Each structure stands twice: as structure tokens, then as C-alpha cells.
């Protein structure tokens, strides 16, 4: 149902990962987009090692934060995240590269894991792993199945349906064995016998590589998916792989599914088998005018400016810099930002493509309705959003919108459909919360 | 460093535009236009050029002096309205009547509601029906199709298949002639073959979906088919109904007008069935030989109601007790 076909522009596909050198200073955010910020565990002037805990999870939906470098804490201060908000972050001046002793840095792949499910979840929580697909929801929370529910299948998201992005693709090519081991560990943690990896069929090399390694484990299946945006959206992926539709307003566990991103499974492997917390990730640096688009291992907290400098600088014609993909990523107000756990790319958009087109009347072509993957009527939601008809928006299921942007992408009148839907979602969301508090 | 532009996602656009959609429809009309030129010659050129130019000029003038808004002529929707209006007119219609039709189509049908996107009724049909009611004689004297016709106002006239049926004249053209367009009628409606070619193009370009045209044609086929089976002496074959009058033009190009048709596939099907039923009722029991224009305008009025009650299939719809 629905979906669009934006030009793929995967310029960095198949580019071997390179390592970005250590910067002089890292700025490690204590909040990674979703949940509560963690509480700083270090103070100014303290010497830290790579992998040392520097922020402790605060509350249920929160994750630990570890130092990605060794050095001296220079300050704990507010820093901007990709939304433009300021949140506390730990600033560390890099000295050498001194890792905690318990972290296993050997190249050897450890296949056997004898831990019990609750021990695995504890280790995942300790390592500060969050969903690396972008939403950065703490992984241990997703693995803790609520009482009365039962997980039946683990779904691994390797769709990477966003144009330009290739970081998951490259990880699947380079770390196939580790990903499969990570998946088997997750299967054990949530007690399921079956895992399905969904990968868009424009990455057949990744499909073949993971199929090769999946044969070495029980119950893991790799399924090539139709190339269509937003194939990698949680609900759409579950539907494509199991045929089940997650009911409106419910979580995937309602249909027995737990979804994890491939990059998350690799992080789980490293945490459980190698004692390595989540301190680095692959990001894609790309764009139409970028001389050498590529995939890079970076430490969490590395300033964007450092990465940009190392990868050939910002193209002259850049009009917009986006963290994430072009369909759902964030346009950055400045480059004064550092890599968070959920940062998947730095995308440079030429100024010729940076401005939105002129907005015209809705001509009721119904393309937004046909292309909406959730079966909504974006044209109607926008009309009601403009008139602030919140109750009507709620009736028309505004809260179901996954903000994939297909409607705005396809609209011949350049209407800012998803902007008004987001506006409606935030207002209607507050309305619903208020109703609940008044009731109780 | 240059200043960075910030805007909410998405940061790419399909490049789709109103003009591109309009151009697709204009291209899809080319085969039918060529047939019109072949059979109706000079008259077809005069009527179509007059209609297009006056529609564009009226939209420009109304936008500039009455609405005082931005110029919208460049979206080509007025060109399309003009061409579609001329397709619904006989090729021997005097220029001044064509100009009045264009004024009503653009002025009343479109701009009085605020321009493209706000009009409840198909503008070209508003213009056509206005002319049909105001100038019934001129609007129903159809030139006889002749290869490379050079006559205009003095063209030899003939009856259409439908008026022949209504008045029991009995001289209905052969099915083959009806299919390729060798029959009397409005300049753009005669050739089912050319219109179907346009339909294929529109489907290929994904400008429209099949739902509206197919539901209209099927409804007409089934309803007239039942009448034919019951009493073949009084009623003609459903094939003749499909190929005659403005049914093909109406189903493929007039009823599928974006602005005035429903927004969901189910809604489109209901709308199409409605048009089919009203068309057959007018053709068989009404005083006019042809009813497609009226049927579409009547169903245009139901479009907001259909949009209110027919919703797309929601993802993850919660069924009660399900």
C-alpha cells in the first residue's frame, strides 16, 4: 500500500569503510534524541578511558552513555542536537587512545554465547545500546517484553530505504558474521525461534552475504524486499515480512514482532561478546557535489566539522546540510554539532535543490492519498491543520502518520502536507495526554 | 561559510507539478485531436483555437483585474479547459458562441470559485451545458465527417448516432465507423479508438487511475446490455452505447478531472457508477439524446459527500472484536 520511489542516489554504495581519525575534542551528548537525558557520572578535570561510563541512564526510557575516547573531561555543558535544541553533553579533550582493559579488541569472532536472556538484556542496557535506525529508542526497553505479551518473531531491518544512505548496507557487507551472531543473541534474549532479515532488493550483495552467514545459525531467514520508500518503516516492514498489520496506536509486539535495525544487532554483538559499549558507528558522508562519498567509522561525539574536514570539506554549492536521509533527516542550522548514536549520515544538498518549490492550490489529484503508506488523507489533514480543526484531525487518524514525507514528495502543488500533519500530531498528542490525566 | 537553509523534511521533491500533470492530459488528447482535424478539418481548427485562446485570455484578465491575484495561466489548466471545451462542441459552431462558452467555462465554472482547485464543477462541462441550453439549434447541428474537410459554417450536417436512435431514424453508422470516429458528433468525441489511446497514455503516466473510466463504461455496458437482452427490438446493442455520443470522451477525460472527482479509489468507483446510471437513464428516458455531460455535473455535486463518507483503507484498522 502506498509509498513512493525517490531517486536512490546511493553514491557511496559498496565504498569500503574508512576510519575517521580522533578529533582534538569530542562532545558526547547525554541525550540521544529519545528518552530522558542520562546523568553525568564524571566531573570536570577527570581522566577517562575509552568505554568508561560517563552518563547513567535516568528513568525507564533512557540509556547509558560511555566515553568514546580517552582523555580529560574539560566541561559538562549544553550542546545543540540535530533538532536545534540544547542538551547537556560531556566535552572531553582527547589524550591518546587508552581503552578499558575489559573490552576485547582482538579481531577474533566469538560465536558462542552462554548467557541467560535476562543477562543479555542487562548487558545491552549497560552498553547503552539504542536503536541505530534513527529513532534511538533504548534497545533493552524494546527487548523487555511487556507482561501478557509474547514475542513470536524477531524482525531485522536492513531495508535502508532512505535515498543516499549506505551505512547499513556497508555494515552488512563487512560484518555479516557478527550481525548474524548478534541476531542469534537477540533471539535468545526475547525467546523466539525465528528471525527474518528484510533487505531491499537493490542490495542483493548484502542479501547474499547475510544468507551465507545465516546458514550457520538456526532459524534466521533473509528476505529481499521490493524497493519502495518507506519499506524500512517499522509497521511497513512487519507487514511486508509477516503479512500482519500493527493496529493503529499499538506497538509491534501486538502482532508478536520485535524489530531491530541491523546496525543495532552489530552493536549487540560487540556489547555481549566483546564487552564493548556503543561508542562508535558507521556514518555515510554523501551528496551530489561531494567529491568522494563514503562510509566512515566515527567515534560518538566527533564534531561534524572534524568529519567534514577529513572527508574533503563541504562542497562549494552546499545550501543545506542534513543529518540523516533526505526524506526524514534533519536540516542543520549550523555545523556546530557532534555525532550522536542515531546519526546515520551527513548529507550535503546543493543550494539549487535546497529551497522548496512555490506552493499552489490543492488540485485534488489524490496522489497523496494513493501514496500514503498508512492509508490517510494528507490533503484533508493539511486543510484541517490550517484551520486548526484538531478534533477532526484526530478523527481522521492524524496520530497514525509516520511522517515518512511521501505526500509532500509527490504533491504536484508543492504543498507542505507533512508539516501541517506534524503540527496536528503535536497538538492532538497533547490533547490526548491531557484527556488521560483528567480522567485518572 | 554560506548560510545553511533549514526546513523540515522531506528535503527532496518528485519534481511533479501542476503543469506536468496538465501537459500529460494535453498529450493524451493528441490522437483525438488528429482525428478531429481529419474528419472536421478547418472547422475543428477554428473552434479549438478560438476556445483555447479565449479561455487563456479570460483567465488572465479575470486573475489580473477581478481577483487581482498572481497569474495562473502558466499552469496550462486554462489551455486544457479550452481544448476540452472545444472537444465537446460541434466543429461548425460560430466563433462568437465558442467565445461565450469559454467565458462561462472559465468565468463561472472556474474563476468565480477562486480558480483551479476550488471549482466544484468541471469548468469545460459548465461551458458546454450552458451553450447546449442557450443555443440548442447550433449545438446540435453536427457536420458530416469528411476527410480533409475545408467547410466551416457551411458544412453539410448529419445526425449523431444517438439522435438518430432517439428519433428512430434508423441510419446508424457501422460499428467500425463508430470506433474510428467516422460519424457526426462533437469534434473530439467521435473516435473511441483515439480516446482509448489517450487513456492508455494517462494510465502509463499514472496521471489518472482506471477506476473512474472503467466503472462508467462498465455500468453503461451492463445497464444497456440488460435492456438490450430484454427487448432487442426497441433497444440497441450496448456496444453502440459505448461507442456513441460523448461517453468515451466523458469517461476518460471529463469525469476524471482531478478537482471535481473523488479522492479515494472506492469513492471514484461509486462516482463512476453514478455517472453511468444517470447517463443511461437520460439516454433512454430523457428528452435529450445524450446525457454524459449532465451525469458528470450531477455526480460532481456528490463528490464532497463521497469524500466525507468514503475513507481510504487505513493501515492497521482496528476492527471491533477483531
Interface residues (C-beta under 8 A of the other chain):
Chain A: X1 X4 X6 X7 X84 X163 X235 X239 X245 X246 X247 X248 X249 X250 X314 X318 X319 X320 X321 X322 X324 X326 X327 X328 X329 X330 X331 X332 X333 X334 X335 X347 X349 X351 X353 X354 X355 X356 X357 X360 X361 X362 X363 X364 X365 X366 X367 X369 X370 X372 X373 X374 X375 X376 X377 X379 X380 X396 X397 X400 X403 X405 X408 X409 X410 X411 X412 X413 X414 X416 X418 X419 X422
Chain B: X1 X2 X4 X5 X6 X7 X8 X9 X10 X11 X12 X13 X14 X16 X17 X18 X20 X21 X75 X77 X114 X115 X116 X117 X118 X209 X258 X259 X260 X261 X262 X263 X264 X265 X307 X311 X312 X313 X314 X315 X316 X317 X318
